[in-house]
Amino acid sequence: MKIQTIVLNVNGEIHTVTVRSADTLLFALRSKLGLTGSKPGCLNGDCGACTVNVDGWPMKSCLMLAVEAVGKKITTIEGLLNTPIQKAFVEEFAFQCGYCTSGFIMNSHSLIEQHPDANDQIIKEWLESNICRCTGYAEIERAVKSVLEERNKN
């Protein structure tokens, strides 16, 4: 299998990593860069625990090859420290075990950026791409709505 050195822009920092051509972005983030906030869940794109933002859009990093991320701006949960959506998840108790939380926060952050006027239907549709087995989605929806409401006040 071919091994190559690539340059990734992750959380606003440039990183040079050596990967196999078959390595996923999830593997590169966790194993090469030590960014373990994106979680391996199903590893086939169903659960969303590995969601990151690529050029502002949610992407399941288990489905994207690391080499496909070259030239893109990648944001992981580590890059969203102290953001409104992260704070809202805490305030609304939008988690239980926490395993899926980083993926939900990443997806919710993209939702808020892409749809600042999102209604209930749009929120529900976007949250369908992630799975939580511990809690209902009501708290997560409240967290998203609280950030949208605060943004629309200003």
Backbone as CSV, one residue per row, in Angstrom:
resi,resn,N_x,N_y,N_z,CA_x,CA_y,CA_z,C_x,C_y,C_z
1,MET,0.850,-1.175,0.000,0.000,0.000,0.000,0.893,1.233,0.000
2,LYS,0.505,2.213,-0.753,1.289,3.428,-0.898,1.263,4.273,0.380
3,ILE,2.433,4.757,0.787,2.551,5.658,1.929,2.961,7.014,1.388
4,GLN,2.300,8.058,1.917,2.625,9.401,1.439,2.545,10.415,2.567
5,THR,3.219,11.513,2.374,3.188,12.616,3.323,2.215,13.653,2.791
6,ILE,1.286,14.050,3.661,0.275,15.039,3.272,0.276,16.188,4.277
7,VAL,-0.313,17.290,3.863,-0.447,18.455,4.729,-1.933,18.671,4.988
8,LEU,-2.279,18.751,6.271,-3.672,18.959,6.667,-3.804,20.260,7.453
9,ASN,-4.872,20.993,7.180,-5.206,22.202,7.936,-6.290,21.803,8.935
10,VAL,-5.882,21.640,10.189,-6.810,21.188,11.222,-6.857,22.230,12.337
11,ASN,-8.045,22.726,12.602,-8.266,23.720,13.652,-7.367,24.939,13.466
12,GLY,-7.161,25.309,12.199,-6.376,26.486,11.890,-4.871,26.298,11.960
13,GLU,-4.424,25.076,12.188,-2.992,24.786,12.242,-2.633,23.836,11.100
14,ILE,-1.448,24.028,10.563,-0.975,23.180,9.471,-0.180,22.014,10.058
15,HIS,-0.529,20.803,9.640,0.119,19.580,10.122,0.598,18.754,8.932
16,THR,1.811,18.244,9.029,2.329,17.318,8.034,2.293,15.929,8.641
17,VAL,1.624,15.008,7.959,1.494,13.642,8.469,1.785,12.640,7.357
18,THR,2.245,11.480,7.769,2.482,10.384,6.837,1.352,9.381,7.006
19,VAL,0.684,9.074,5.899,-0.467,8.171,5.935,-0.380,7.168,4.790
20,ARG,-1.095,6.075,4.966,-1.302,5.137,3.862,-2.436,5.695,3.007
21,SER,-2.489,5.313,1.776,-3.543,5.829,0.893,-4.935,5.406,1.367
22,ALA,-5.041,4.346,2.144,-6.334,3.852,2.626,-6.704,4.382,4.014
23,ASP,-5.857,5.192,4.633,-6.151,5.705,5.977,-7.284,6.720,5.927
24,THR,-8.217,6.575,6.847,-9.318,7.525,6.930,-8.865,8.788,7.654
25,LEU,-9.644,9.831,7.464,-9.385,11.075,8.185,-9.499,10.827,9.689
26,LEU,-10.455,10.013,10.109,-10.602,9.681,11.523,-9.314,9.085,12.076
27,PHE,-8.734,8.140,11.356,-7.485,7.511,11.789,-6.373,8.548,11.885
28,ALA,-6.242,9.397,10.879,-5.176,10.402,10.878,-5.341,11.377,12.035
29,LEU,-6.559,11.817,12.284,-6.796,12.758,13.383,-6.441,12.143,14.732
30,ARG,-6.912,10.929,14.953,-6.710,10.288,16.248,-5.284,9.754,16.413
31,SER,-4.803,9.016,15.432,-3.525,8.310,15.574,-2.311,9.149,15.223
32,LYS,-2.441,10.038,14.278,-1.291,10.827,13.825,-1.206,12.182,14.527
33,LEU,-2.383,12.771,14.835,-2.386,14.102,15.425,-2.790,14.117,16.898
34,GLY,-3.229,12.983,17.417,-3.621,12.912,18.826,-4.898,13.659,19.160
35,LEU,-5.717,13.945,18.159,-6.994,14.625,18.354,-8.077,13.556,18.502
36,THR,-8.339,13.173,19.731,-9.196,12.020,19.997,-10.651,12.381,20.289
37,GLY,-11.019,13.634,20.073,-12.406,14.030,20.302,-13.379,13.400,19.329
38,SER,-12.944,13.159,18.104,-13.777,12.454,17.127,-13.709,10.977,17.473
39,LYS,-14.854,10.382,17.688,-14.897,9.009,18.204,-15.180,7.975,17.125
40,PRO,-14.476,6.839,17.178,-14.835,5.735,16.292,-16.066,5.037,16.861
41,GLY,-17.098,4.973,16.088,-18.305,4.276,16.523,-18.535,3.105,15.598
42,CYS,-19.413,3.286,14.657,-19.770,2.220,13.725,-18.711,2.001,12.650
43,LEU,-17.945,3.030,12.353,-16.915,3.024,11.302,-17.480,2.782,9.900
44,ASN,-18.795,3.018,9.720,-19.376,2.897,8.385,-20.326,4.052,8.048
45,GLY,-20.248,5.136,8.820,-21.021,6.330,8.509,-22.420,6.403,9.069
46,ASP,-22.819,5.430,9.864,-24.185,5.438,10.381,-24.377,6.277,11.652
47,CYS,-23.390,6.262,12.564,-23.649,6.821,13.894,-23.311,8.299,14.046
48,GLY,-22.322,8.805,13.345,-21.968,10.216,13.430,-21.051,10.593,14.579
49,ALA,-20.583,9.633,15.369,-19.694,9.949,16.494,-18.372,10.550,16.025
50,CYS,-18.006,10.302,14.785,-16.728,10.776,14.244,-16.863,12.072,13.453
51,THR,-18.006,12.732,13.520,-18.258,13.911,12.699,-17.266,15.033,12.988
52,VAL,-16.737,15.589,11.920,-15.898,16.790,11.960,-16.491,17.762,10.944
53,ASN,-15.977,18.978,10.911,-16.417,19.929,9.897,-15.320,20.053,8.852
54,VAL,-15.703,19.951,7.597,-14.778,20.109,6.478,-15.307,21.258,5.633
55,ASP,-14.538,22.323,5.596,-14.953,23.542,4.895,-16.341,23.993,5.340
56,GLY,-16.619,23.842,6.633,-17.876,24.325,7.204,-19.038,23.365,7.171
57,TRP,-18.844,22.198,6.590,-19.927,21.214,6.481,-19.599,19.983,7.311
58,PRO,-20.609,19.350,7.910,-20.346,18.141,8.691,-19.914,16.990,7.790
59,MET,-18.929,16.257,8.247,-18.425,15.114,7.489,-18.104,13.997,8.467
60,LYS,-18.552,12.822,8.152,-18.209,11.660,8.977,-16.796,11.243,8.594
61,SER,-15.881,11.464,9.516,-14.457,11.282,9.200,-14.073,9.831,8.987
62,CYS,-14.948,8.892,9.341,-14.671,7.479,9.050,-14.912,7.163,7.579
63,LEU,-15.604,8.068,6.871,-15.918,7.846,5.457,-15.006,8.617,4.507
64,MET,-14.179,9.490,5.055,-13.320,10.325,4.226,-11.879,9.866,4.363
65,LEU,-11.218,9.669,3.250,-9.800,9.334,3.306,-9.011,10.569,3.717
66,ALA,-7.941,10.364,4.444,-7.098,11.483,4.868,-6.595,12.263,3.663
67,VAL,-6.241,11.567,2.600,-5.716,12.237,1.407,-6.768,13.132,0.741
68,GLU,-8.045,12.844,0.960,-9.111,13.682,0.407,-9.242,15.011,1.147
69,ALA,-8.662,15.091,2.335,-8.783,16.288,3.161,-7.709,17.325,2.862
70,VAL,-6.768,16.984,2.020,-5.710,17.924,1.652,-6.348,19.144,0.977
71,GLY,-5.947,20.331,1.417,-6.475,21.561,0.838,-7.796,22.014,1.426
72,LYS,-8.319,21.275,2.384,-9.585,21.611,3.029,-9.312,22.139,4.435
73,LYS,-10.270,22.894,4.979,-10.178,23.363,6.357,-10.990,22.406,7.228
74,ILE,-10.304,21.719,8.114,-10.936,20.725,8.975,-11.046,21.310,10.380
75,THR,-12.211,21.183,10.965,-12.400,21.583,12.355,-12.870,20.367,13.123
76,THR,-12.210,20.099,14.237,-12.609,19.014,15.133,-13.206,19.621,16.395
77,ILE,-13.709,18.794,17.252,-14.294,19.278,18.509,-13.269,20.068,19.308
78,GLU,-12.007,19.713,19.190,-10.962,20.441,19.906,-10.863,21.890,19.423
79,GLY,-11.301,22.138,18.200,-11.272,23.482,17.633,-12.485,24.322,17.988
80,LEU,-13.438,23.749,18.704,-14.648,24.484,19.088,-14.686,24.811,20.580
81,LEU,-13.553,24.842,21.220,-13.484,25.114,22.650,-14.175,26.430,22.993
82,ASN,-15.082,26.360,23.945,-15.816,27.529,24.459,-16.716,28.217,23.438
83,THR,-17.162,27.496,22.436,-18.097,28.068,21.470,-19.510,28.047,22.050
84,PRO,-20.404,28.873,21.503,-21.780,28.897,22.023,-22.462,27.531,22.013
85,ILE,-22.247,26.724,20.965,-22.937,25.429,20.918,-22.396,24.484,21.982
86,GLN,-21.113,24.525,22.230,-20.542,23.676,23.276,-21.123,24.072,24.641
87,LYS,-21.185,25.357,24.902,-21.749,25.846,26.169,-23.223,25.479,26.287
88,ALA,-23.962,25.568,25.176,-25.386,25.238,25.193,-25.611,23.764,25.498
89,PHE,-24.755,22.887,25.004,-24.883,21.463,25.313,-24.742,21.231,26.823
90,VAL,-23.855,21.956,27.444,-23.674,21.820,28.894,-24.895,22.386,29.624
91,GLU,-25.302,23.587,29.239,-26.430,24.245,29.908,-27.739,23.477,29.761
92,GLU,-27.934,22.819,28.630,-29.179,22.080,28.368,-29.067,20.600,28.730
93,PHE,-27.941,20.188,29.284,-27.698,18.776,29.633,-27.958,17.877,28.420
94,ALA,-27.382,18.257,27.279,-27.634,17.574,26.012,-26.673,16.400,25.806
95,PHE,-26.463,15.634,26.846,-25.572,14.471,26.755,-25.859,13.574,27.956
96,GLN,-25.460,12.308,27.853,-25.461,11.420,29.006,-24.091,10.785,29.106
97,CYS,-23.858,9.715,28.379,-22.537,9.086,28.485,-21.468,9.940,27.816
98,GLY,-21.846,10.729,26.810,-20.938,11.661,26.165,-20.217,11.135,24.942
99,TYR,-20.338,9.857,24.643,-19.574,9.307,23.521,-19.956,9.962,22.193
100,CYS,-21.210,10.199,21.985,-21.676,10.775,20.725,-21.636,12.297,20.719
101,THR,-21.386,12.906,21.872,-21.548,14.348,22.026,-20.694,15.165,21.067
102,SER,-19.436,14.794,20.890,-18.595,15.605,19.998,-19.157,15.617,18.577
103,GLY,-19.648,14.487,18.112,-20.245,14.439,16.774,-21.490,15.296,16.673
104,PHE,-22.325,15.269,17.704,-23.520,16.104,17.708,-23.154,17.582,17.745
105,ILE,-22.159,17.943,18.535,-21.751,19.345,18.605,-21.218,19.805,17.249
106,MET,-20.419,18.982,16.605,-19.878,19.351,15.298,-21.009,19.517,14.275
107,ASN,-21.934,18.590,14.259,-23.059,18.660,13.340,-23.908,19.898,13.640
108,SER,-24.165,20.145,14.921,-24.975,21.292,15.325,-24.286,22.607,14.982
109,HIS,-22.972,22.657,15.145,-22.217,23.862,14.800,-22.368,24.156,13.303
110,SER,-22.228,23.143,12.469,-22.411,23.335,11.025,-23.833,23.769,10.704
111,LEU,-24.795,23.150,11.350,-26.198,23.512,11.147,-26.409,24.995,11.420
112,ILE,-25.910,25.466,12.540,-26.087,26.871,12.924,-25.395,27.798,11.932
113,GLU,-24.219,27.407,11.464,-23.493,28.229,10.490,-24.174,28.226,9.127
114,GLN,-24.677,27.087,8.698,-25.275,26.973,7.365,-26.732,27.426,7.316
115,HIS,-27.429,27.297,8.453,-28.859,27.646,8.510,-29.142,28.487,9.751
116,PRO,-28.715,29.740,9.775,-28.926,30.564,10.970,-30.407,30.831,11.255
117,ASP,-31.263,30.540,10.297,-32.707,30.715,10.476,-33.432,29.365,10.523
118,ALA,-32.729,28.307,10.916,-33.294,26.950,10.904,-34.574,26.856,11.722
119,ASN,-35.547,26.168,11.156,-36.788,25.900,11.880,-36.713,24.489,12.476
120,ASP,-37.768,24.085,13.165,-37.787,22.779,13.828,-37.528,21.632,12.849
121,GLN,-38.104,21.715,11.663,-37.939,20.640,10.679,-36.483,20.512,10.232
122,ILE,-35.843,21.629,9.945,-34.436,21.595,9.524,-33.563,21.031,10.637
123,ILE,-33.819,21.455,11.855,-33.041,20.954,13.001,-33.201,19.442,13.114
124,LYS,-34.432,18.952,13.048,-34.676,17.510,13.143,-33.972,16.758,12.009
125,GLU,-34.058,17.272,10.805,-33.405,16.612,9.666,-31.901,16.527,9.863
126,TRP,-31.284,17.612,10.318,-29.832,17.602,10.506,-29.438,16.645,11.631
127,LEU,-30.208,16.596,12.687,-29.856,15.725,13.819,-30.073,14.252,13.511
128,GLU,-30.827,13.931,12.461,-31.036,12.537,12.077,-29.753,11.844,11.633
129,SER,-28.732,12.604,11.283,-27.497,11.991,10.786,-26.606,11.470,11.909
130,ASN,-26.970,11.736,13.144,-26.202,11.259,14.297,-27.108,10.420,15.183
131,ILE,-26.497,9.456,15.869,-27.260,8.560,16.734,-26.774,8.686,18.166
132,CYS,-27.742,8.799,19.087,-27.453,8.737,20.515,-28.317,7.624,21.095
133,ARG,-27.687,6.732,21.822,-28.436,5.608,22.400,-28.820,5.855,23.851
134,CYS,-28.315,6.947,24.436,-28.521,7.174,25.869,-29.655,8.138,26.195
135,THR,-29.861,9.126,25.366,-30.784,10.191,25.714,-31.718,10.479,24.552
136,GLY,-32.751,11.195,24.832,-33.623,11.663,23.758,-32.954,12.842,23.085
137,TYR,-33.505,13.261,22.000,-32.909,14.354,21.246,-33.445,15.710,21.686
138,ALA,-34.393,15.747,22.615,-35.017,17.003,23.029,-33.993,17.980,23.595
139,GLU,-33.093,17.501,24.417,-32.086,18.376,25.007,-31.139,18.925,23.944
140,ILE,-30.802,18.094,22.979,-29.918,18.517,21.891,-30.626,19.574,21.041
141,GLU,-31.884,19.337,20.740,-32.661,20.321,19.981,-32.742,21.644,20.742
142,ARG,-32.961,21.583,22.056,-33.006,22.811,22.862,-31.678,23.559,22.813
143,ALA,-30.569,22.819,22.844,-29.250,23.456,22.784,-29.095,24.206,21.462
144,VAL,-29.461,23.572,20.364,-29.357,24.208,19.050,-30.251,25.440,18.995
145,LYS,-31.486,25.294,19.441,-32.436,26.415,19.405,-31.960,27.580,20.260
146,SER,-31.358,27.287,21.402,-30.899,28.372,22.274,-29.796,29.190,21.605
147,VAL,-28.908,28.521,20.875,-27.847,29.250,20.164,-28.436,30.053,19.010
148,LEU,-29.364,29.454,18.271,-30.003,30.172,17.172,-30.748,31.403,17.682
149,GLU,-31.470,31.253,18.793,-32.214,32.379,19.361,-31.268,33.496,19.798
150,GLU,-30.184,33.129,20.435,-29.215,34.127,20.899,-28.576,34.858,19.702
151,ARG,-28.250,34.129,18.657,-27.657,34.750,17.458,-28.626,35.692,16.789
152,ASN,-29.891,35.322,16.757,-30.887,36.138,16.071,-31.286,37.372,16.877
153,LYS,-30.974,37.401,18.160,-31.214,38.601,18.980,-30.267,39.716,18.584
154,ASN,-29.064,39.332,18.218,-28.023,40.339,17.932,-28.081,40.878,16.541
